[in-house]
Amino acid sequence: MKSLCKSQGWFLSRIGKLLLSISLLAQAQACFAEEDGSLTLTIGFSGALSGVSESFGKSLANAAELAIADNNRSPFKMNGKRIYFRLLRKDDRGSTEGAADIAAEFVKAGVVGVIAGTNSSTSIAGSPIYAKAGIPQISATATVKQYTEAGSSSTFRMIGIDDNACDFLGKYLIRNLNVHRIAVIDNGSTFGTSISTLCSKVARSYGAAVVSRESIDPTLLDFSSILKNLSTKNADAIFFGGYSSQTGTLAQDMQRLGIKPYLVTSMVGIVGSSFLMSTGAAANGVIAQEAGASLTSMPGWKKFEADFTRHFDFNIYGLTPYAYDAAAVFMAAVRQSNSVDPKKIAETLHQINYKGVTGAVSFDATGNPRTPSFTIYKVQDQKWIALKTDTVR
C-alpha cells in the first residue's frame, strides 16, 4: 500500500476539509514510498497536449518520459532508498490561462519539479507561480528573454534566447544568402511578436530593408490574402514568427501561389520529420533556425532517435531532445543534491554540469544555458540540411 512521504503529511490531514475525491488525491501524491522501501518522486509536465500544437507537445512529453524510463532502469539511492521518478502530464491546451491553472495544481500537489511550457507564452505564464513556491521549472522551449528576467533562482531554460538567435540568423541571411528585402509576419503570440520585432531590427542593422510588417491571428491557416499583398513588395525573403503548424500552411500557400522568396523561421521546433511529412514538397527551400548544434552532431542523437522511435513511433522535432535533457538534468540534480527539497534541487541546478543528449548542460545565475548554440537549416530534397552552427560564448 502506498503512503505519502513525510513532506506531504499535511496534505492528508486536510482531505476532509478540502473534500477532495479519491482520484484527485491519487494524482496529488507527488512523493510516495513503496512497500519495498523505494521512493517515487513526481515531475510535472505542462504543455499543449491537444489542439494545433498537440503533436509537438506530446513529442516533448514523450521525450521526458523516455528520460525517466532510462533513469528508472538503474535507480540511484538516497538515504538507503532507491529513487524512482514518474511524469505527471497536464494539458494546458497551449493557453496562458491553462498554464497558470496547471502551475497552481502542481504546487498544491507538491511536485519536486516541472518541465513546463511548450512555447514562450505558456512558460512565462506559469513561472511566477512556480517561483513563488520555490519549485524548479525547466522550459525546453522558451526563447523570449523575459522568461528568466524576473529574478527567480528556480527558473531555467534549455535553449538560447531570441536576441542571440536573431543576430546570427540576420547576419547569415544578408551576408551568405544576399537577402536585402525582407517581409516580416508574426502570429500575434508573445514569442511570434518578440522574435519578429527582433529580427526586423537586426535585418535593418545589417543593411536590409523591411518592406512589409504584418501581424495575424495565431489560428490563421489561410495566408492567401497576405501573400497576394506581399507579391508586390519584391521581397527576397519572408520571415515568419509563428508556430510550426502555421509555418507548414504558409509554405504550401506560397508554393500554390508561386511566391518565390525564401521562407524563413526561427526557434519554432520545426526541424524534424513531422514538418517534412505534413508540408510535403512545399517544404523544399524553407530555412529554419533552431536551438543547439545540428541534430546529427549531438553527442547522443543516434541512440536517442533509435530509442524514441522504438518506444513511441512518434514525431521527433528539433526541440524534442531538449525535453529529454530537461528531465535528465533535473534527475541528476536530485541525485547530486541528495535531497527531495525543491529549493535545494534548484540550487544544485545552478552548479550542475551534465553531459546530455544535446551536449553539455549547465546554467548561469539567471537560469540561462551557459553556452547556447544555434543552427541554421534548409530543406533540400525533403531533407533538413544543416548550413551553419554558431555558439555564444
C-alpha positions in Angstrom: 0.0 0.0 0.0 1.4 3.4 -1.0 1.7 6.1 1.7 2.5 9.8 1.2 6.1 10.8 2.1 6.7 12.9 5.2 6.7 16.2 3.3 3.2 15.5 2.1 1.7 14.6 5.5 0.0 17.9 5.9 -2.0 17.1 2.7 -3.6 14.0 4.1 -4.6 15.9 7.3 -6.7 18.3 5.3 -8.5 15.8 3.0 -11.8 16.2 4.9 -11.7 20.0 4.8 -10.8 20.2 1.1 -13.4 17.5 0.1 -11.0 16.0 -2.5 -12.1 13.0 -4.4 -10.1 9.8 -4.2 -9.0 10.2 -7.8 -7.7 13.7 -7.3 -5.8 12.5 -4.2 -4.1 9.8 -6.2 -3.0 12.4 -8.7 -1.6 14.7 -6.0 0.7 12.1 -4.5 3.9 13.6 -5.7 6.2 11.8 -3.4 5.4 8.3 -2.1 7.1 5.3 -0.6 6.7 1.8 -2.0 6.4 -1.4 0.0 10.0 -2.3 -0.9 11.3 0.9 0.7 12.0 2.7 -2.5 10.8 6.3 -3.1 9.0 7.6 -6.2 9.1 11.3 -7.0 6.8 13.1 -9.4 8.0 15.6 -12.0 5.2 17.6 -13.6 4.9 18.2 -17.3 2.7 21.1 -18.5 2.2 21.7 -22.2 -0.1 21.6 -25.3 -1.3 18.0 -25.5 -4.3 18.9 -27.6 -5.1 21.5 -30.3 -2.8 22.7 -33.1 0.4 22.0 -31.1 -0.7 18.6 -29.9 1.9 16.7 -31.8 4.7 18.9 -30.7 3.6 18.9 -27.0 3.3 15.1 -26.9 6.7 14.7 -28.5 8.2 16.7 -25.7 6.3 14.8 -23.0 7.3 11.5 -24.6 11.0 12.6 -24.5 10.7 13.4 -20.8 9.0 10.1 -20.3 11.9 8.3 -22.0 14.5 10.0 -19.9 12.6 8.9 -16.7 12.3 5.3 -18.0 16.1 5.3 -18.7 16.8 6.5 -15.2 14.4 4.1 -13.5 16.2 1.1 -15.0 19.3 2.0 -12.9 17.9 4.0 -9.9 20.3 5.7 -7.5 20.0 5.6 -3.8 19.3 8.3 -1.3 19.5 7.6 2.4 19.3 3.9 1.7 16.2 4.1 -0.6 16.1 3.6 -4.3 14.8 6.7 -6.0 12.4 6.4 -8.9 10.6 9.1 -10.9 7.3 9.4 -12.7 5.9 12.0 -15.1 2.5 13.6 -14.4 1.3 15.1 -17.7 -1.2 18.0 -17.8 -2.6 19.6 -20.9 -2.6 23.4 -20.9 -4.1 23.5 -24.4 -1.4 26.0 -25.4 -3.1 28.7 -23.4 -1.6 31.0 -20.8 -4.6 30.6 -18.6 -4.3 26.8 -18.7 -0.6 27.0 -17.9 -1.3 29.2 -14.9 -4.0 26.9 -13.7 -1.8 23.8 -14.0 1.0 25.6 -12.2 -1.3 26.1 -9.2 -2.3 22.4 -9.4 1.3 21.2 -9.4 2.2 23.5 -6.5 -0.7 22.1 -4.4 0.3 18.5 -5.4 3.9 19.1 -4.2 5.8 18.0 -7.3 9.5 18.2 -6.9 10.0 20.0 -10.2 8.3 20.8 -13.6 9.1 20.7 -17.3 6.6 23.5 -18.1 5.7 25.3 -21.3 5.7 24.2 -24.9 6.1 27.8 -26.0 7.4 31.0 -24.5 4.0 32.4 -23.6 2.9 29.4 -21.5 6.4 29.0 -20.0 6.1 32.6 -18.8 2.5 32.3 -17.6 3.4 29.5 -15.1 6.8 30.8 -14.0 5.8 33.3 -11.2 3.7 30.6 -9.6 6.5 28.0 -9.6 9.0 30.7 -8.5 6.9 31.7 -5.5 6.7 28.1 -4.4 10.4 27.5 -5.0 9.7 24.7 -7.4 12.3 24.4 -10.2 10.8 25.0 -13.6 12.7 24.0 -16.7 11.4 25.1 -20.1 12.7 23.2 -23.2 11.1 25.8 -25.5 11.1 29.3 -24.0 13.3 31.7 -26.1 11.8 35.1 -25.1 14.3 36.9 -22.8 11.6 37.9 -20.4 11.2 34.3 -19.2 14.3 34.3 -17.0 14.4 38.0 -16.2 12.1 38.1 -13.2 14.9 37.3 -10.8 13.8 33.8 -9.7 16.5 31.4 -8.7 14.3 28.4 -9.7 13.6 29.3 -13.3 15.7 27.6 -16.0 15.7 27.3 -19.8 17.3 24.7 -22.0 17.9 26.8 -25.1 19.3 30.2 -26.0 17.3 33.5 -26.3 15.9 35.1 -29.4 18.2 38.1 -29.2 21.3 35.9 -30.0 19.4 33.8 -32.4 18.2 36.7 -34.5 21.6 38.3 -34.7 23.1 35.0 -36.1 20.2 34.5 -38.5 20.1 38.1 -39.8 23.8 38.1 -40.4 23.6 34.8 -42.3 20.7 35.8 -44.5 22.3 39.1 -45.6 25.9 38.1 -45.9 25.5 34.5 -47.1 22.2 34.4 -49.0 22.3 38.0 -50.2 18.9 38.8 -48.8 18.3 42.6 -48.9 14.5 43.0 -48.8 12.5 41.1 -46.1 8.8 40.9 -45.4 8.0 40.0 -41.8 4.9 38.3 -40.5 4.2 37.4 -36.8 1.3 35.4 -35.4 0.4 37.7 -32.5 1.8 35.5 -29.8 4.4 36.7 -27.2 7.0 34.6 -29.0 6.0 35.5 -32.5 5.8 39.2 -31.9 9.0 39.3 -29.9 11.2 37.4 -32.4 9.7 39.2 -35.4 10.5 42.5 -33.9 14.0 41.5 -33.0 14.7 40.0 -36.5 13.3 43.2 -38.2 15.7 45.3 -36.1 18.7 43.0 -36.8 17.9 43.0 -40.5 18.0 46.8 -40.6 21.2 46.9 -38.6 22.9 44.8 -41.3 21.6 46.9 -44.1 18.5 45.1 -45.3 15.1 46.8 -45.8 11.9 45.5 -44.1 9.4 46.0 -46.9 6.3 44.8 -45.0 5.4 44.1 -41.4 2.2 42.1 -40.8 0.6 40.6 -37.7 -2.0 37.7 -37.9 -4.2 35.7 -35.6 -2.4 32.6 -34.2 -5.1 30.4 -35.5 -5.0 31.6 -39.1 -4.5 28.8 -41.6 -5.0 30.6 -44.9 -2.3 33.1 -46.0 -3.7 33.8 -49.5 -4.7 37.4 -48.9 -1.4 38.3 -47.1 0.7 36.6 -49.8 -1.1 38.4 -52.6 -0.3 41.7 -51.0 3.3 40.7 -50.4 3.8 39.7 -54.1 4.1 43.4 -55.0 6.9 44.1 -52.4 9.7 42.3 -54.2 10.9 40.6 -51.1 13.9 38.3 -51.1 12.7 36.5 -48.0 9.6 36.2 -45.8 10.3 35.9 -42.1 7.5 34.2 -40.2 7.4 34.4 -36.4 4.8 31.7 -35.6 4.2 28.1 -34.8 5.1 25.0 -36.8 1.6 24.1 -38.0 1.1 27.6 -39.4 4.6 27.6 -41.0 3.7 24.4 -43.0 0.5 26.0 -44.2 2.3 29.2 -45.2 4.9 27.2 -47.2 2.1 25.3 -49.0 0.3 28.6 -49.8 3.5 30.1 -51.1 4.0 27.1 -53.4 0.4 27.2 -54.6 0.5 30.9 -55.4 4.0 30.8 -57.0 5.6 33.1 -54.3 9.3 32.6 -54.7 11.2 34.3 -51.8 12.8 32.3 -49.1 10.5 31.3 -46.2 12.5 31.8 -43.0 11.6 30.8 -39.4 13.5 30.8 -36.1 13.2 28.8 -32.9 9.8 27.1 -33.6 10.9 23.5 -33.4 10.0 22.5 -36.9 13.3 20.8 -37.8 12.4 17.1 -37.9 10.4 14.6 -39.8 6.9 15.9 -38.9 7.2 19.2 -40.8 8.5 17.4 -43.9 5.7 14.9 -43.8 2.9 17.4 -43.2 4.2 20.1 -45.6 5.3 17.8 -48.5 7.2 19.2 -51.5 6.4 22.8 -50.3 8.9 22.3 -47.5 11.8 22.4 -50.0 13.7 25.7 -49.7 12.4 26.5 -46.2 15.1 27.9 -44.0 14.8 27.4 -40.2 17.0 28.3 -37.3 16.8 26.0 -34.3 18.5 25.9 -30.9 21.5 23.8 -30.4 24.0 22.0 -32.6 22.7 20.2 -35.6 20.8 17.1 -34.7 23.2 14.7 -36.2 26.2 16.2 -34.3 24.5 16.0 -30.9 26.5 13.5 -28.8 23.6 11.2 -28.0 21.4 11.8 -31.1 21.7 8.3 -32.7 20.8 6.4 -29.6 18.1 8.9 -28.7 16.5 8.8 -32.1 16.5 5.0 -32.1 15.1 4.7 -28.6 12.5 7.3 -29.1 11.2 5.8 -32.4 11.1 2.3 -30.9 9.1 3.4 -27.8 6.7 5.9 -29.3 6.7 5.7 -33.1 6.0 9.4 -32.9 7.3 12.6 -34.5 10.6 14.0 -33.4 11.0 17.8 -33.5 14.2 19.9 -33.2 13.4 20.6 -29.6 12.4 17.1 -28.6 15.9 16.1 -27.4 15.9 19.2 -25.1 12.9 17.9 -23.3 14.7 14.6 -22.7 17.7 16.5 -21.3 15.4 18.7 -19.2 14.1 15.7 -17.4 17.6 14.1 -17.2 19.4 17.1 -15.8 16.6 17.5 -13.2 17.0 13.9 -12.0 20.8 14.4 -12.0 20.3 17.5 -9.7 18.1 15.4 -7.3 20.9 12.9 -7.1 23.7 15.5 -6.7 21.7 17.4 -4.1 20.9 14.2 -2.2 17.5 15.8 -1.4 13.9 15.9 -2.4 13.6 19.6 -1.3 12.8 21.6 -4.5 14.8 24.6 -3.2 17.9 22.5 -2.8 17.4 20.9 -6.2 17.1 24.4 -7.7 20.4 25.4 -6.0 22.1 22.4 -7.4 20.8 23.1 -11.0 22.9 26.3 -10.9 26.0 24.3 -10.1 25.5 21.2 -12.3 27.4 20.3 -15.4 25.6 17.5 -17.1 26.6 15.6 -20.3 23.3 15.1 -22.1 22.0 14.0 -25.5 22.2 17.6 -26.7 25.7 18.2 -25.3 26.9 19.8 -22.1 24.0 21.2 -20.0 24.8 23.9 -17.4 23.0 27.1 -16.3 24.2 30.6 -15.3 23.0 32.6 -12.4 19.8 33.6 -14.2 18.9 30.1 -15.4 20.0 30.5 -19.0 22.3 27.9 -20.7 25.9 28.9 -20.4 27.0 28.2 -24.0 23.8 28.2 -26.2 24.2 27.2 -29.8 22.1 27.8 -32.8 22.0 26.0 -36.2 20.5 27.2 -39.5 18.9 24.5 -41.7 17.5 24.4 -45.1 15.2 21.8 -46.6 16.7 20.2 -49.7 15.2 17.2 -51.4 12.8 16.7 -48.5 15.7 16.5 -46.0 16.9 19.0 -43.4 20.5 20.1 -44.2 22.5 22.0 -41.6 24.0 25.1 -43.1 25.9 26.7 -40.2 26.1 26.5 -36.4 27.1 29.2 -34.0 27.8 29.0 -30.3 27.5 32.0 -27.9 30.5 32.1 -25.5 
